[in-house]
Amino acid sequence: MASVEAEVESRLALSARASRIVQSEIRVMSIECEKVGGINLAQGVCDTELPLPVADGAKRAIDRGMNSYTRFDGIAELREAIAQKLKAYNQIVVDPETQIIVSAGSTGAFYSACLALLNPGDEVILFEPYYGYHVNTLLAVEAVPAYVTMQAPDWKFTPDHLEAAATSRTRGIMVNTPANPSGKVFTRTEIEWIAHFATRHDLFVFTDEIYEYFLYDGRQHVSPGSLPGMAERTITISGFSKTYAVTGWRVGYSACDARWASMIGYMNDLVYVCAPSPLQWGVTEGIRQLSPEFYRGLATEYAVKRDMICQALGRAGLPPCSPEGAYYVLADAARLPGATSKGKAMHLLARTGIATVPCEAFYHGSEGNNLLRFCYAKPDPELQEACRRLKRLS
């Protein structure tokens, strides 16, 4: 009997796939922050005020009983609004009936796309510092991350770096612009390099453009899918969590050639069924009603927040890499105690009550050991208090 029980017990184990996945350091540090009642500059929760048309649109949908399943790829009104937005802002033309999949956030959109388009063992190139969820999503579908490592503070790369990362198993490349965590905004020239590389090697280009409106100092957002010849191979991914400060709503989308969209939609249906129905209506009203001035104002508002946190970090002896976009800043924490960035992050939390993300979470090697990521998508009073606390390091 004992041997039978041992045999049964030995089969009760995590899958090989699960053993490769680790909890995000963003979540870990958020939990540590809660324990001490600190200021969470770790997680990009974006707890600023959401736009009134978005909130009212969701409330009206609930009042009207729009609480059931939607079509697996989203309500028609939202898909049409996204198509109009893509044409006007991203210079991408798609059919809302066959080329747009509304999903559970941009993370859900990427996961569905990976399930539909990648085979186990396929390699996908990432620019690092990378967003950890991109890596873990690839691992979850048994794909293999490859890396082009960019160096602080300017985060540059060349076509030669792309070629060095390519192998016979390379199937795709992920472009996150504006980038989390570095704040890099890929230039048109760099996007053209990527487009040429992807065409030459016949690759899918996955994009994460969730921060597309958070641009500073006159920079422009360039969507890879807008370049000539790129429509058939680009999976354009974005959403509204950051733009409308509704990170908990989980409404994102992918847009691509209809050949890929149908299966991405089926995978989305399998995993998520649909994005939350009334929240889709809220986002629809945001796209319909908010003017270009809203989006320009967003960039202006966050540029002020960026400058505020960068100045405070500089005074605290944590030199920042001033971001070009998104709402994170990487700072050099070499002067803080700790052999790793995790140790430095925990020291900072204990000393100031400010939670950050250790940047070893954004590299596959040791390059992030002296870097910390600070999120500044916070109400001004809370951000100002964080800046005051950083003075304790001076």
SULLIN-V581662 format. One record per run of one state. SS is the DSSP state (H for helix, E for strand, L for the rest). FROM is the first residue (numbers start at 1). TO is the last residue. If there is no record, write none. Layout:
SS,FROM,TO  SS,FROM,TO
This chain:
L,1,1  H,2,10  L,11,17  H,18,20  L,21,24  H,25,36  L,37,38  E,39,40  L,41,51  H,52,63  L,64,75  H,76,90  L,91,99  E,100,103  L,104,104  H,105,117  L,118,122  E,123,128  L,129,131  H,132,140  L,141,143  E,144,149  L,150,158  H,159,165  L,166,169  E,170,176  L,177,187  H,188,201  L,202,203  E,204,208  L,209,214  E,215,215  L,216,223  H,224,226  L,227,233  E,234,239  L,240,251  E,252,255  L,256,257  H,258,272  L,273,276  H,277,289  L,290,291  H,292,315  L,316,319  E,320,321  L,322,324  E,325,325  L,326,327  E,328,332  L,333,340  H,341,352  L,353,353  E,354,355  L,356,356  E,357,358  H,359,362  L,363,370  E,371,375  L,376,379  H,380,393  L,394,394
